[in-house]
């Protein structure tokens, strides 16, 4: 049988994988691989019946769904040959390499064609394939060891090996490479954060609003505002007083070469505040009108949040705003309404509703009756007490404004109609 006849019987699947390993950042992209191999296929009359693309790394066995599907199709004899850029596209681990060789031993995989080589089901060519793929695995293993050794060497020199913490910047000069230098714009703010917690007992949420709304403080990398969670991570970062642990949780500590932003004493004072539960990552605050309203635009629930406004005297005013959770539409334009304005709208709605006899209404009547008896007792008058719907609605409005959270919630939960918030306007749904 001629060589040309053998090639014609082979059914190739073109497999292209973009490596995610650092040493191959300059490697051909997936589409470039496909184009190059298709040109070879056309030039050499290779029958390519399918093309598979994958971006997963070949370092770990069984981590590539497309490659696993490809091997399954070879077993089912949909293909009997693979066209790929290089052997390491197929495998950088012993497990996947073994699967490929097993298919060749079973004569289900007859050929593997790369840019510069062909591997058929012969002992010498399979052995060469195994050497090349094993060499790729060896390179991976050695690279990991070398990287870890290099990171340890940096730490022993007092150099933080990864991205600089907020408040520092990485030196780019060759003679001082990887040193963390003080960020003149952000370091003073970082120091103030620690001082406000230690000396003024500021809460995490108060810090968050101060940084975001008063200072418009942003990180050096990404230019983003600090989240509440990141603020707490920052407060627990020993790097700011000059020591660091690497890797985190390993128990291996190093003395940093960088200039500290705070003292160890200030850091310890902050940790006492944290341990004393003076700060909480999340406030378990309950709001009066949450879970009682629905967004009129997208149908999501309505949540609440506190906002702080700094006054001229240095104190803060607290405002509560209600708005759509955007659970059903992340682009919902429902808007936010101040709780005081919400209460005014609720009081206006009370005048439009019809009170229905129920347990809560009876209790409201009893409360109003008691109050009227008290008024009569003070005036010395004695007369029959009558309680009208108007009296009850007036008391309803009073509770909405000055009642406690439980009283407000019980009142609104008793309404038969649902509350709808749409474009900062409250209404009752029509049943």
N, C-alpha and C positions, 0 to 999 in steps of 0.2 A: 504494500500500500504506500502510495507516494506521500510526501510531507504535506503537499497541498490538500490531499484528501483528508488527512488527519485533522488539519486545521478547520476544514469545512464542517466536520462532525462536532466540533466543540461549540457549546452554547455558553457564551460568556455573560456574567453579570458584572457590570462596572461598579466598583465600590470605592467611594471617595470619602475620606475622613479628614476633618480639620483638627489638627492637634491643638490641645490646650496647654501643653507643656511650654515652659519659658524658653527653652532652647530652640523652639521651632516657631517663634513668633514671626519669623521672616519666611516661613515655608509657604508653598503654594496654597492659595485658598481652595475651597472645595470646587468652585466653578472652574478655576484655572486647571485643577487636576482633571476634571471631567473633559474640558476642551482638549487638553494635551493628549489624554488617552483615547479620545474619540478620533483624533487625527491619526494616531498610530493604528487604531482599528481600521480606519478607512484605507490607510496606506497598505496594510498587510492583510486586508480582506478578512478581518476578524468579525465574527457574528456576535454583536452585542444585543442581547434580547431584553435587558433591563438595566436600570441605573439606580443605585442606592446611595444616598448621602447621609452622613452622620457627623455630629459635632462632639460627641462624647469622647473622653480620653480612653486610650487603650491600655492604660497602666494597670487597671484593676480588672480582674476576671469577672465576666458576667455582668458588666456594667453598661453594655451597649445593646439596646433593644434592636436596632436595625441590623447589626452584625449577627445577633442571635437568630433573627428572622432569616437572614441570608443563609446561615448554616442549615437551618431547618429546610429551606427550599432546596438546597443541594442534596440533603438526605432524601427528599421527595423527588429528586431527579428533574427538578424544573431547570436547573443549571448544572453543568459539569465542569465549569471553569470560571476563574475569577480574574478580572482585569483591574489592577490597582496601581497607584503611583510607586509605592515602595513596600518592601516586606513589613516594615514597622507600622504601616497603615493597618495591617491586619492584626498584629499582636505585639504587645510589649510585656506580656505576662505568660507564664508557663501554662496556665489553664486554657486560654484561648488558642495558644500554639498547639497544644495537645489535641484540641478538637479539630483543628485544620488538618494536622498530620493523620489523625484517625480516619478522616474522610478520604484522604489520599490512599491510605492503606486499604480501605474498603472499595477503592476504585470508583467512588462516586464523585470525587474531585480529581479530574484528570490533569488539570493544568492551572498554574498561577502565573500570570503574565504581569511584569512590572515594567517601568519605563526602560530599564536597561537589561533585564534578565527574564528568563523563563524557567519555571520550576515544574517539572513533570513528575510522574509517579515512578521515579528511579531512586535507588538508595543514595547515590551521590548528590543528586539535586535536592532531595528532601533533607539530607544532612546539612547542605549549604543553607537551605531555608531556615532550618532550626538554629544554625549558628548566627545568622543575621538577626533573627528575631530575639535570640538570647542576648546578643550583643546590645540590642536596644534596651532590653530589661536591665542589663548590667549598667548601662549608662544612666538609666533612671535611678537605680539604687545608689550608685556612686554620687549622683548629683544631689540626692536627698541628704546623704551623709556630709557632703562638702558644704551644702547650704547651712546645715545645723552647726557644723564646726565653725563656719564663718560668723554665724550669729553669736555663738558663744564667745568667740574671740572679740567681737565688738563689745559685748556686755562686760567682759573682763577689763576692757579699756575704759569702761564707764560710759559707753555710748549706747543710747537707746536704739535698738535695731530696726524699729518699724516707724510708722508715721508719727510725727511729733504731736504731743498732746496740745490741746488748745491752750494758747498762752506762750507757745514756743514755735519757732520755725527752724527748718533744717538748713544748715549751712551748705552752700553749693560750691564753695571754693575747694579745689583739689587738696590743698594743704590742711583743710579743716573739714573734710568730707564727713557727713553723718553726725556732726555735732549739733546738738539742740541749743539754739540761741534764744534769748528772751525776745518775745514779740512785743515791741514797744507800744503797740496799739491795744493789745489784749491782756497782757500780763497784769497791768494795774487793776483791771476789772476782775480777773481771777482772784487776786488777793482780796479785793473787796467782798467777793462772794463768800470766802472763808470767814472774813471778819464779821460780816452781817449775821452769819449763822452762829458763830462762837460768841459774839458780844451782844447782838441784838435779838437773838433767837428767831431769826427770820425763818419762815416755812419755805419748803421747796416751791410751792405754788406762787408764793409772793416773789421769790427769786425769779421764777419763770416769767412773770408779768413785768417785773422790773427790767430784766434783760431784753425782753422782746419789745415791749411797748415804750419804755422810757429811754432805753439806750439803743434800741435796734441792734443789739449785739449779735454778730454773726461769726461763725468759725472761719479760720483761715482757709481750710480746704473745703470746697463746696459752697462756701459763703451761705451756710444755712443757720437758722436759729437753733439754739440748744433746746432739745426736748426736755421734758420733766425728768425722764429716765436718765438722760445724759448728764443732767445737773447732779443727780445723786452719784453717778459713776465718777464724775469729776471730783466730788467732795470726798470720795474714798480712795483717790489716786495718790499713792505715796510719792509718786514722781515729783510732785510739786514741792516737797521739802528735801529732795535730793537722793532718795533711794528708790529702787525699783526691783520687782520680781519678774524673772523671765525664765521659761514661759510662765504665764499667770497660773497660780495654783501649784507650781512645782516645788515651792519652798526654797528656791535658790535666789538669794538676794545679792544685789550689786550696789556699790556706791557710785552714783552718777557723776559724770564729769561736768554736767550742766550747772548753771547758776540756779539755786532754788528761788522760787517765788515767795514761799511762806516758810515759817519756822516749824520745827517739829512740834513745839509747844502749841502753836495755833492749830495744827492738824489734829493733835490729840484732843484739844478742846472741842473741835467739830465732831470728832468721833463720839465723845461723851453725849453731845446733843443728839446724835443719831441713835445711839444705844438707848437713850432715855425716852425715845419715842416722841421727842419734841418735833421731829420732822417725820413726815409720812410720804412715801412715794405717791400714794393715791389718797385723796381725801374721801372718806366715807360719808360725805355730806348728802343729806336727803333734801330734795327740793319739793315744794308743795304741789306743783302741777304737772310733774312728769308722769308719763304712762297714762295720762288722762285725755290726751289730745292726739289727733292724727293730722298729718300734712295734707292739705287740700290739693296739692299739686302732684305729688307722687305716691301718696298713701303710706309713707314711712311714719314711724313714731316721732314724738317731739321730746327732745332732751333739753337739759339746762346746763349752764356753766356760769361761774363767777368771773367777773372782770374787775380789775382794780384801776382806779384813777388817782394819780398822785396829786395832792393839794399843795398850795403854796407853802403851807406850814410844815410840809414834809410828811404829813399823814396820808392815809389812803381811804378813799371812798369805795365801798363795795357795791357793785351792780350785778344783778342776776338777769341773764338773757335766756330766752327760750327760742329754739329753732329746730329745723328738721334734722334728723339723724342721717339723712341721705342714704339709708340702707338700701332703698330700692332704686335710687337714681343719684349717683355721686355728683351730678351736675345740677341738682335741684336748686331753684332760685327762690325758695320760700322766704328767705330773709330771717332776721332775728328781731324779737320784740322784748323790750324791757319788762320785768315783772310788774312794775308799777302800772305801766300802760295796759298790761294784760289783765290786771285786777280791775281796772276801770272798765274795760270791755266786758269782763265777766259780770260786773255789777249792772251794767246796762242790759245784758242779756237776761238777768233775773226778772226784769220788768216784763219781758216778753214771754216767759214760760208760764205754763199752767201747773200749779201745785197739785199733786195727786196724793190722795190719802195713802200713807205708808208709815212704817215704824218711825222713820226719821222725822217725818212731818209732825207726828204726835209728840216726839221729843222736843222739836222746835217750839211747838205750841206750849208745852210745859215750861220751857225756859222763858218764853216771852211772858207767860202768865205769872211766873214767879217774879220776874222783873217788875211787872205792873203792880203786883201786890206790894212789893218793896217801896215803889213810888207812892202808893196810896198810904202806906204806913207812915212814911215821912211827912206827908201832907196832913195826916189826921182825918182824911176823908174815908167814907165807907160806902162803896157802891159796887154794883155788879161789874165783873170784869169780862170784857168781850175781846177776843183776839181775832183780827181780820187777816185776810191774805196779805194786805199791805203791811201789817205789823210783822208778819213772818218774813216777808221779802226784805224789809228793812233790817231785820236781825240777820238774815241770810247775807246781806251786803256787809254788815258789820263783821261777821265771821270771816268773809273773804279777805277783808282788809286787816283785821286785828286778831283773828283766831290763830291757834297753833296749827302746825302742819297737819296733824291727824284730823282736826275739826274741818279744815279746808278740804281735805281729800274725801272725807265721808260725805260732805255736802255734794261735791261734784260727782262722786261715784253713784249717788242716788238719782241723778238725772237719767231720764229714759233715752234722750237723744245724745248722740256722740258730739264731742267738741271738735271742730275743724279749724285749723289755723292755716290761712292762705294769704300770702303777701302781707303779713303782719296784721291781718284782720281775723278776728275770731267769730265763728258762727256755729249754729247748731245744725246737725244733719237732719234732713227731713225723712222720717221713717215711712 
